[in-house]
Amino acid sequence: MIKSSKRSSSNNKNRSGIALLITLFFVIAITASIGISLGQVNNSLEKISGGRFITQSSAVLEDVSQLLKTSPEMELITDATSLNLFLTSAAIIPFEVESLRVFIEMKSARGKFNINTLADSVKLQQEFEGYLQRYNVQDGVYLIDLFIDSIKGKQELYRSDLFDYMPWLYREGFVDEKHLKEVIDFYVRSRHDGAIYDVPWEKVIRFGENNDTALDVNYMSAEMWQMVMPQMQIDSTIELADHLEVFETLEDTGFTPDELNAPEVKIYNLGTYAPQITVTVDIEDNNESSSIKFEYDITTKKGKQFEFNI
């Protein structure tokens, strides 16, 4: 049974208070700020019949981004515990402004494996193939070839026939779930192997820059732990994913230094504090809706990888 180390109760109490203040001030500030901006937007659009919702959505996104950058409460997030308490308290922030219903969701952006790093290591490819075998995928080698061709950019010689049939596909790395699904669907058509759909892609895969290997153990799902620690029993991976204490060091997970330094584990860049969060802003207004997602780095105060669905 995996157990985390004990914490000082007074230290936890202080940090809980800090996290609560962070969340409270942030929610109040963001609600007030968005309300002011939307009032200005609506006044400017009174005589314009079209484009109101798109403009309102843009205003909400701009305010959320600005609040993340300028809010002094965000400066208090400096370690694994304060980040965890903030994300737990502010997991979903719902509110209404004018006629809009806004839902802001914030979660760690480093709880999943970055598939765009798969081409960097033969050992990693071998471990990933072993993970696929858990779901009875028939030709993991071919699937990995398809993935690598989708990551490494334009090549004189490709490892698969993917671009013979789909020459329009982007080749510099996976950009989102839709892109990944296109390649998976091609694998199914080529190998007639539907087992690939049983792999919990949404729980283990993210889409980051090719040099971004970080994995935060505080936000890994049981399925992600099964990828990193394939020798573990499923019950143990579930317990790790559901841990109540924050892992401030890797040893807090209950693994020994030898286990953490095993070759099959060392290929993953495990850590306990990654100050990158995924922010999703869902906006509804009568029959219109939009969803905007981006990654925000708390340390550098920069957003990137913006996705718009309107």
C-alpha positions as CSV (number, residue, x, y, z in Angstrom):
1,M,0.0,0.0,0.0
2,I,1.4,3.4,-1.0
3,K,1.6,6.0,1.8
4,S,2.8,9.6,1.7
5,S,4.8,11.2,4.5
6,K,3.1,13.1,7.3
7,R,2.9,16.9,7.3
8,S,2.9,19.4,10.1
9,S,-0.7,20.2,10.8
10,S,0.0,23.9,11.5
11,N,2.0,24.2,8.2
12,N,-0.9,22.6,6.3
13,K,-3.4,24.9,8.1
14,N,-1.4,28.0,7.1
15,R,-1.1,26.9,3.5
16,S,-4.8,26.0,3.3
17,G,-5.6,29.5,4.5
18,I,-3.3,31.0,1.8
19,A,-4.9,28.9,-0.9
20,L,-8.4,29.8,0.2
21,L,-7.4,33.5,0.1
22,I,-5.9,33.1,-3.3
23,T,-9.1,31.5,-4.6
24,L,-11.4,34.0,-2.9
25,F,-9.6,37.1,-4.2
26,F,-9.2,35.6,-7.6
27,V,-12.9,34.7,-8.1
28,I,-14.0,38.2,-6.8
29,A,-11.5,40.0,-9.0
30,I,-12.2,38.0,-12.1
31,T,-16.0,38.4,-11.7
32,A,-15.8,42.1,-11.2
33,S,-13.3,42.6,-14.0
34,I,-15.3,40.6,-16.6
35,G,-18.5,42.4,-15.6
36,I,-16.9,45.8,-16.2
37,S,-15.5,44.7,-19.6
38,L,-18.7,43.2,-20.8
39,G,-20.6,46.3,-19.8
40,Q,-18.3,48.3,-22.0
41,V,-18.5,45.8,-24.8
42,N,-22.3,45.7,-24.8
43,N,-22.5,49.5,-24.8
44,S,-20.3,49.7,-27.9
45,L,-22.3,47.0,-29.6
46,E,-25.8,48.4,-29.0
47,K,-26.2,49.3,-32.7
48,I,-24.4,46.4,-34.1
49,S,-26.6,43.3,-34.9
50,G,-23.9,40.7,-35.6
51,G,-20.7,39.5,-34.0
52,R,-21.7,40.3,-30.4
53,F,-21.1,36.9,-28.9
54,I,-17.7,36.5,-30.5
55,T,-16.7,39.9,-29.2
56,Q,-18.0,39.1,-25.8
57,S,-16.1,35.8,-25.8
58,S,-12.9,37.6,-26.7
59,A,-13.4,40.1,-23.9
60,V,-13.8,37.3,-21.4
61,L,-10.6,35.6,-22.6
62,E,-8.7,38.9,-22.4
63,D,-9.9,39.5,-18.9
64,V,-9.0,36.0,-17.7
65,S,-5.6,36.2,-19.2
66,Q,-5.0,39.7,-17.7
67,L,-6.1,38.6,-14.2
68,L,-3.8,35.6,-14.3
69,K,-0.9,37.9,-15.1
70,T,-1.6,40.8,-12.7
71,S,-3.4,39.2,-9.7
72,P,-1.1,39.5,-6.7
73,E,-2.7,36.4,-5.3
74,M,-1.1,34.3,-8.0
75,E,2.3,35.3,-6.6
76,L,1.5,33.1,-3.6
77,I,1.6,29.9,-5.6
78,T,5.2,28.9,-5.2
79,D,5.2,25.2,-4.4
80,A,3.4,21.9,-4.8
81,T,1.1,22.4,-1.8
82,S,-0.1,26.0,-2.7
83,L,-0.6,25.0,-6.3
84,N,-2.6,21.9,-5.3
85,L,-4.8,23.8,-2.9
86,F,-5.5,26.5,-5.5
87,L,-6.4,24.1,-8.2
88,T,-8.6,22.0,-5.8
89,S,-10.4,25.1,-4.6
90,A,-10.7,26.8,-8.0
91,A,-11.2,23.7,-10.1
92,I,-14.4,25.2,-11.6
93,I,-15.5,28.8,-11.2
94,P,-19.1,29.3,-12.4
95,F,-20.8,32.8,-12.6
96,E,-23.1,34.9,-14.6
97,V,-22.3,38.3,-16.1
98,E,-25.0,40.2,-18.0
99,S,-26.7,37.5,-20.1
100,L,-23.6,35.3,-20.2
101,R,-23.0,32.1,-18.2
102,V,-19.3,31.6,-17.7
103,F,-17.5,28.5,-16.5
104,I,-13.7,28.7,-15.8
105,E,-11.9,25.4,-15.2
106,M,-8.3,25.3,-14.1
107,K,-6.2,22.1,-13.8
108,S,-2.6,21.0,-14.0
109,A,-1.2,20.9,-17.5
110,R,1.5,18.3,-16.5
111,G,-0.4,15.3,-15.4
112,K,-0.2,13.4,-18.7
113,F,2.5,12.2,-21.0
114,N,3.5,14.5,-23.8
115,I,3.1,12.4,-26.9
116,N,5.3,14.8,-28.9
117,T,8.3,13.5,-27.0
118,L,7.9,9.9,-28.1
119,A,10.4,10.3,-31.0
120,D,13.2,11.3,-28.6
121,S,14.0,7.9,-27.1
122,V,14.0,4.3,-28.4
123,K,13.6,3.1,-24.7
124,L,10.5,5.3,-24.4
125,Q,9.1,3.8,-27.6
126,Q,9.6,0.3,-26.2
127,E,7.9,1.1,-22.9
128,F,5.0,2.7,-24.8
129,E,4.6,-0.4,-26.9
130,G,4.5,-2.4,-23.7
131,Y,1.7,-0.1,-22.4
132,L,-0.3,-0.6,-25.6
133,Q,0.0,-4.4,-25.2
134,R,-2.0,-4.1,-21.9
135,Y,-5.0,-3.2,-24.1
136,N,-4.3,-6.0,-26.7
137,V,-3.2,-3.6,-29.4
138,Q,-2.0,-5.9,-32.2
139,D,0.7,-3.9,-33.9
140,G,2.1,-1.4,-31.5
141,V,5.3,-1.0,-33.5
142,Y,3.3,0.2,-36.6
143,L,1.2,2.6,-34.4
144,I,4.4,4.1,-33.0
145,D,5.8,4.5,-36.5
146,L,2.7,6.4,-37.4
147,F,3.1,8.6,-34.3
148,I,6.8,9.3,-35.0
149,D,6.1,10.3,-38.6
150,S,3.5,12.7,-37.2
151,I,6.1,14.3,-34.9
152,K,9.4,14.5,-36.6
153,G,8.5,16.9,-39.5
154,K,9.2,16.5,-43.2
155,Q,11.5,13.5,-43.9
156,E,13.1,12.1,-47.0
157,L,12.1,8.6,-45.8
158,Y,9.1,7.9,-43.5
159,R,8.7,4.9,-41.2
160,S,5.1,4.3,-42.4
161,D,2.7,4.9,-45.3
162,L,0.6,7.5,-43.4
163,F,1.3,10.4,-45.8
164,D,0.8,8.3,-48.9
165,Y,-2.9,8.2,-48.0
166,M,-3.2,11.4,-45.9
167,P,-0.6,13.9,-47.3
168,W,-2.4,16.9,-45.9
169,L,-1.8,15.9,-42.2
170,Y,0.4,18.2,-40.1
171,R,3.9,16.6,-39.5
172,E,5.5,18.8,-36.9
173,G,3.8,17.2,-33.8
174,F,0.3,16.4,-32.6
175,V,-1.7,19.5,-31.9
176,D,-4.9,18.3,-30.3
177,E,-7.3,15.3,-29.8
178,K,-8.7,15.6,-33.3
179,H,-5.3,15.3,-34.8
180,L,-4.5,12.2,-32.7
181,K,-7.8,10.6,-33.6
182,E,-7.1,11.0,-37.3
183,V,-3.9,9.0,-37.0
184,I,-5.5,6.4,-34.7
185,D,-8.4,5.9,-37.2
186,F,-5.9,5.4,-40.0
187,Y,-4.2,2.7,-37.9
188,V,-7.6,1.0,-37.4
189,R,-8.3,1.1,-41.2
190,S,-4.8,-0.3,-41.9
191,R,-4.7,-3.0,-39.3
192,H,-8.4,-3.7,-38.6
193,D,-7.7,-3.5,-34.9
194,G,-10.4,-1.8,-32.9
195,A,-8.6,-2.6,-29.6
196,I,-6.7,0.7,-30.0
197,Y,-10.0,2.5,-29.0
198,D,-9.8,0.9,-25.5
199,V,-6.6,2.8,-24.7
200,P,-7.7,5.7,-22.4
201,W,-6.0,8.4,-24.5
202,E,-7.8,11.3,-22.9
203,K,-6.4,10.3,-19.5
204,V,-2.7,9.7,-20.5
205,I,-1.9,12.0,-23.4
206,R,-1.3,15.7,-23.8
207,F,0.0,17.8,-26.6
208,G,3.0,19.9,-25.7
209,E,6.1,21.2,-27.3
210,N,8.6,18.6,-28.3
211,N,11.1,19.4,-25.6
212,D,8.5,19.5,-22.8
213,T,8.8,16.2,-20.9
214,A,7.6,17.2,-17.4
215,L,5.2,15.0,-15.5
216,D,3.7,16.2,-12.2
217,V,3.0,13.1,-10.0
218,N,0.4,15.0,-8.0
219,Y,-1.9,15.1,-11.0
220,M,-1.3,11.7,-12.7
221,S,-4.3,9.4,-13.2
222,A,-4.3,5.7,-12.3
223,E,-3.9,5.0,-16.0
224,M,-0.9,7.3,-16.2
225,W,0.7,5.6,-13.2
226,Q,0.1,2.3,-15.0
227,M,2.2,3.6,-17.9
228,V,5.0,4.8,-15.7
229,M,5.0,1.9,-13.3
230,P,3.7,-1.1,-15.4
231,Q,4.7,-3.6,-12.7
232,M,2.3,-2.1,-10.2
233,Q,-1.0,-3.6,-9.3
234,I,-4.0,-1.7,-10.5
235,D,-5.3,-1.1,-6.9
236,S,-2.0,0.6,-6.0
237,T,-2.1,2.9,-9.0
238,I,-5.6,3.9,-8.1
239,E,-4.5,4.7,-4.5
240,L,-1.6,6.7,-5.9
241,A,-3.9,8.7,-8.1
242,D,-6.4,9.3,-5.3
243,H,-3.8,10.3,-2.6
244,L,-5.0,12.8,-0.1
245,E,-1.6,14.3,0.8
246,V,0.4,16.4,-1.6
247,F,3.6,14.8,-2.8
248,E,6.2,17.4,-2.1
249,T,9.1,15.1,-3.0
250,L,9.1,12.0,-5.2
251,E,10.0,9.9,-2.1
252,D,6.6,10.9,-0.7
253,T,5.0,8.6,-3.2
254,G,6.3,5.7,-1.2
255,F,8.8,4.5,-3.8
256,T,12.4,3.9,-2.9
257,P,15.3,5.8,-4.7
258,D,16.2,2.6,-6.5
259,E,12.6,2.2,-7.8
260,L,12.5,5.9,-8.9
261,N,15.9,5.5,-10.7
262,A,15.0,2.3,-12.5
263,P,15.6,2.7,-16.3
264,E,11.9,2.2,-17.2
265,V,10.9,4.9,-14.7
266,K,13.8,7.3,-15.3
267,I,12.8,7.9,-18.9
268,Y,9.9,9.9,-17.6
269,N,10.7,13.3,-16.2
270,L,8.8,13.0,-12.9
271,G,8.5,15.9,-10.5
272,T,6.2,17.3,-7.8
273,Y,5.8,20.9,-8.8
274,A,5.1,22.1,-12.4
275,P,3.6,25.6,-12.4
276,Q,1.8,25.2,-15.7
277,I,-2.0,25.0,-15.7
278,T,-4.6,24.4,-18.4
279,V,-7.4,27.1,-18.4
280,T,-10.7,26.3,-20.1
281,V,-13.3,29.1,-20.4
282,D,-16.8,27.9,-21.5
283,I,-19.3,30.6,-22.3
284,E,-23.0,30.3,-23.0
285,D,-25.5,32.8,-24.1
286,N,-29.0,31.6,-25.2
287,N,-28.4,29.4,-28.2
288,E,-24.7,30.3,-28.6
289,S,-21.7,28.8,-26.9
290,S,-17.9,28.9,-27.1
291,S,-15.0,27.1,-25.5
292,I,-11.5,28.6,-25.2
293,K,-8.6,26.6,-23.8
294,F,-5.0,27.6,-23.3
295,E,-2.0,26.8,-21.2
296,Y,-0.7,29.3,-18.6
297,D,2.7,29.3,-17.0
298,I,2.4,30.8,-13.5
299,T,6.2,31.5,-13.3
300,T,6.6,33.3,-16.6
301,K,3.1,34.7,-16.7
302,K,2.6,33.7,-20.3
303,G,-0.2,31.8,-22.1
304,K,0.2,29.6,-25.1
305,Q,-1.4,26.9,-27.2
306,F,-4.8,28.7,-27.5
307,E,-7.7,26.7,-28.9
308,F,-10.9,28.3,-29.9
309,N,-14.2,26.5,-30.5
310,I,-17.1,28.9,-31.3
